[in-house]
Amino acid sequence: MTPSAEVICVGTELLLGDILNGNAQFLAQQLAALGIPHYYQTVVGDNPQRLQRAIATACGRSRLLIFTGGLGPTPDDLTTEAIAQFFDAPLVEHPAVIADIEQKFAQRGRVMSPSNRKQALQPAGADLLTNRVGTAPGMIWQPVPGLLVLTFPGVPSEMQTMWAEVAAPYLRSQGWSQRTIVSRTLKFWGIPESTLAERVADCLASSDPMVAPYANRGSVKLRVSAAAATTEAALAKVEPMVQQLRDRLGADCYGFDQDTLPIVVGRLLGDRGETLGTAESCTGGGLGHLLTAVAGSSAYFLGGVIAYDNRIKQALLGVAGQTLEQFGAVSHETAKEMAIGARDRLGSTWAISLTGIAGPDGGTADKPVGLVYAGIAGPDGVTTHEMRLGSQRDRDWIRYVSACNALDLLRRRWLS
């Protein structure tokens, strides 16, 4: 059997969709970085019988089982007990874990609940996977020859810390990491996935490194991946392809890896020593939210005006009443005057305005839902841009894509 890993996420809340399963994504990325094959993921609710059936299935196809969730003190936290029962192992209480939990409670001025003693139980023979952040330790256990079990709490911050500090070093020391997989991602805005795929069809046919396209909420990505014995060797395969794609696709590529449009625009503003302000109607502050989500944005983002009502457009941004009467709030003319007004009143080098119809109501035959105008005012004048984002799109999507489109328009203006 190929020594592959399987991720088993435990929690009824995951099945109900109440919680986004970010743990599975994190673990998949970490396994890829270690070069450990990973073919299956399972989500199972807080039910001991179904959990044991999931364990049985996983044991038949994988050699490394990684569990997240179900290590808490409540009755529905059943992961440790179910694993021990499956392998017919008694549970043993660890006094050191109880002492650690009591200390953590005392640091918060609280007394440990009796139910927390449950978290000190582990199958006989299992080693503790220490949890420096929270109260629930995990386990590192080989219940039968050739099978390794790791358990983590479902809290992402705890699980990620435990992985980095204990689990990943252990897996490396035990020879699980025989190679490494390195990936770099090129990010694009303003180009359809199909068009991008046609322009790089020959690169998509490459097998080493592999190039794969992805699309999400208006953005398109190209992931370039390669496997090798070392990170350096894998990068030596990846980087020439990344450069080839970057050269071919030019300004359509706005960044790499962890870059976002707000990060890239902020970086460019910093490099230029310039500032930005905003005037928003249909996005209701969404553009400002994207900008201020970036640490250090106060160095270049001065502020914004949310001018949802036409009276605010007039009073705070100086949009002429005649403009609103003749052309309407959703128009090139209004977007232009909003951008000029924001730049003038905020004293910024640049200003972006957004006005449109986000829906689901309010559209007409002439001005349908999804019609948005952006204005960009700067030292070299004012430009306006019409976006037709589609009346079938939902309100949040229209607002988000409008804000990102505006940032991309500003970025491209600097490149022209």
N, C-alpha and C positions, 0 to 999 in steps of 0.2 A: 504493500500500500504506500502511495506517495505520502510523505510526512507533511500533510497540509493542516491548516487551521480552520476552525469553524467558530463563528461568533454566535452566542445564544443570549439574546436579550430578554429578560424576564420582567413582566409587568403588564397587568391588564390595561393600565392607562395608555400603554403604547399601542395596544390593539384597538382601543377606542379612539385613538388619534388625539387624546388630550395632551400628549407630550410628543414633541418632535424627537425622533430617534437619532440624535446627533452622536451618541456613543458608538453606534455601528459605523458611522462614517469615520470617526476618529480612529477607531481600531483598524478599519480597512486601510486607511492611509499609513498607519504605523506598521502594520504587517507588510505592506508593500515596501516601505522604507527599509525594513529588515530583510526583504527578499524571501519572506515566508509565504508559500502558496496558500491561497485563501479562496475556496470555491463555494462556500455556503454560509448563509446567515439565516438564523431562525429567530422569530419572535414568538414567545409563548406567554400566556397569561399566568396569573397567580393561582395555579391549580397543580397540586402535587402529581396527580396521575398523568396529566398532559405534559408536565415538565419531565417526568421520568421517561415518557415515550420519546420526547425530543432528545433526551440523553442517549437512549438506546439507538435511535437513528443516527445521531452524530458519531457515536462510537463505531458504527459500521462503516464510516467513510472518512473519518478525520482522526488525526493523532494528537492534535492540540485543541482542546476545548476551552474557549474563553467565555465566561459568563459575566454579564453585568446586570445589576438589579437584584432585589429580593434578599438583601443582607441586613435590613433594618430590624428594629425591635418589635414590630407589630405582628399580629397573628398571620397576616397574609404574606409576610416575608419568609419564603419557604425554600430558597435556593440551597442553602447549606444542608438543611435537613433532607431535602430530596436527593441531593447528590450522595450524601452518606448512606441513605437507605438503598439507593440503586446499587452501590458497591458493597452493601452489607457491612458497613463499618460503623462502630459506635461513635457517638459524639463525646468529645472530651472538653472539659472547661479549662480555660487558660487563665489563671489568676493574674498574670501580667496584663492581660487585656482588660480585665475588670479594673485594675489599678489605673490603667491609662485612661479609661472612660471616666472614672471617678475624678481624676485630676482635671480632665477637660471640662467636666461639668463644674467643678469648683472654680476654675478660672473664669467662668461666666456667672459666678455667684449662685449656682444652683446645686441641687443634690441629685445624684443619679437615680433614675427610676428603676425599680426592680426589673422591669421588662428589658432593660438594656443588658442584663446578664446573658440574655440569649445570644448577643453578638460575640460573646467570648467562647462560644461552642464551635469546635472544628472537628472533622473526622479524625479518628486516631491515625497517627502517622503523617498527617498533613503539616506542612510548615506554614507559618503565618506570612501573609503578604501584607506588610505593615501599612497602616493608613495614618500618616502624620497629620492630615487635615481634619478628618472626621472621626467618628467613633467606631465604624464598622471595618474591621480588618478583612482582608480576603484570604485566600489560601493558594498555596503552590503544592500540588499533590500529584503523585504518580500512583493511582489506585491499583493499576495493573501494569505489567511491563509494556513499554512502548506507547503509553498514553499519558499525557500531561494535562492536568486541569488547573486553570487559573480562574479565580473569582474576584470580582470588583463590585463595589457599591454602584448604584445607578446614578448618583450625583456626579455630574460631569467633572467638576473641579477636583473632586476626590479621586475619581477614576484616572484622570489624566496625570495627576501628580504621582499616584501609585505606579502607573505604567512607566513614567519617565525615571522614577527614582529606584524602582525595584524590579519590575517585570522585564523591561527591555534589557537591562544589564544581565539579568539572569538568563534570558533566552540566548543572548550572545555568548555567555559563558558556557552554555550547554550545547553550543554548536548548531542551534536552530538557524542562525543567520549565516548562510553559506554564500550569499551574494546580496547585492543591494539593488534596488530599483530606484532610479532617479527620474523625476518628472519635472518638466517646466511647462508653464502654461502661457500662451500668448492670448491677449484679450482684445476683442474688437467691438466697436459700436458703430451702427449706421450701415451695416452690410448684412444682407440676409445669409443664413447658413448655407442655402443652396448655391448662392453666388460665390461665397467663400470656398466651398468644396470644389466647385468647378475650376477656380483659379489655382488650386493646389492639388488637383487630382493625382498628379504624379507623386507628390509627397505622401498622400494618403495610402498609396500602394506600398510604401516602405515598410519593411518588417523589423529593421534594426538600425535606427530607432523606429518605434511605432508612432504614428501621428493620427490622432482621433479628434473629430469635431464634436462640440457640445453647444447647445443653445438654451438660454434661460432668461426670461423677462427682458427681452430686447438685446441681450448680450450674446455674443458668440465667442467660443473659446476653441483654441487648438492646443491639445495636450501632447507634448512630445516626451516619450518615455523610452528608457533603455535599461537593461540589466547588465551588471558586470560584477566582478569580484570585489571591486572597491568603488567608492563614490566617485573618485577621480576618474576612473576608467569609464564609468557610466556617463559622467559629464562630458567626457571626450567624444562620446557618440552623440550626445544630445545637442551640445552647443552649436556645431556646424549647421544642423538642421534648423535650429531656432534662428540663427542668423540668416539663413537662406529664406525662411518664411518672412522674417522681418523686412528684408530687402525687397522681396517681391510684393508685399502687401502695403508697404509704406504707411501713410497716415491713417489707414483704416485700423491699424494696430495701435491702441492707446496705451498699453502697458503689459506687465508680466506678473505672473504668480499672484501675489497678494494685492496687487494694485487694484484700485477702483477709480472710477472717473473723478469723484471728489478728491481722492488722494493725489491723482495725477495733476488735476487742475490746481490744487493747492501748492503742489511742488513747483509747478511752472510759475505761479504767482510769486512764490518766494524767490525763485531764481531771478525773476524780472524786477523784484523789489516793488511790486504793485499790489493794489488792494481791490476788493470786490464787495459790492452791495447787491441786494436783490429787491425786487418788487413783485409780489405774488398775489394772484387772484385765485385761479382754479386749484392750484397746488396747496394753498392754505398754509404755507410755511414749510412744505415738504422739501423744497430746494435748500432752504436754510438748515433744515434738520440734517440733510445729507452732508452739507459742508461742515457743520459744527460737530458731527460725529467723528471727525478726524482730529486726533490730538494735535494741539499746536495751531489750530485754525484761527485762533485769535490774532495771529501775526499778520493775517492777510484778509480775513473776513470781518468787515466792519459792522454789518447788521443788515436788517431787511425790514420792509414794510409789507404787512399782509393787508392788501387793499381789496377785500372781498366785495364790499359795497361800493357802488359808483360814487357815492358821496365822499368816501375815503380816498378813492382815486383822485378826485378833484382836490380835496382839502390838503392831503398829505403829499401827493405826487405832482400836483399841478396839471392833471389831465383836463383839457378844456371841455366844458359842458357841450360846446358845439360838436366836438369830436365824438363824444359819446352819443349825442343825439343823431348825428348824421351817419356814423359808421358802426356804432354799437360798441359795447365793451369788448366783444370778441372780434378783433380786427387788427390789421397791420398798424393802423394809425394809433389805436389805443396802446398797443404794445410798445410802439415807438415812444410815445409821450411818457408812458410809465417808466421806461428805461432811462430816458433823459432826466425825468424828475428824481428817480432814485439816485442816479449818479450825482446830480446837483445837490440834493439835500443831505446825502450821506457823505459826500466828499470823497468818494472812492474813485480809483482809477478806472474801474470797469463796473458796469451794472447789467444785470440780467433781469428781464421782466417776463412774466408768464401770465397769459389770460386765455381762458378757453372754456369748453363745456365738457366736464368730466362725467356727466350722467349720473344715474341712468335716465333722468328726465332733463328737459330743457332744450333739447335739440329741435331743429326745424329742417325743412328741406334744404334751405340755403346754408344753414349752419348746424350740421348734425353733431350728435354726440361724438366726441373724439377729435373735434376741431380745436386746435390750440395754436396760439401765436406766441412766439418768443421774440423779444427785443434784446439787442446787445448794444450798449452804448459804451464808447471808449474814446481815447484821445484822437482816434482817426475817424470818428463819426458814429453813426447809428445804422444798424441793419436790423431787418425783421425777417422772420422765417415762419412759414405756415407748416403745420403738421396735421396730417389727417390720419389719426391713429385707429380708426374703425369704430363704428357704433356698437359692435358686438362685444367689445372689450369691457371689462368691469372697471368700476370707478378707480380703485386703487392702482390697477395696472396703468391706466391712462395718466394718473397723477405722477406715478413713479417714472414712467418712460418719458413724460414731458420734461421732468426735472433733469433726467440724465441726458436727453437730447440737447437741452439747453447748455449743459456743461460741455458736451461734445462739440457743439457749434462754436463755443468760445475757444476751446482747444484748437480746433481746426482753423479758426480765424488767425490765431498766432502762427500757424504753420504756413499760411498762404502767402 
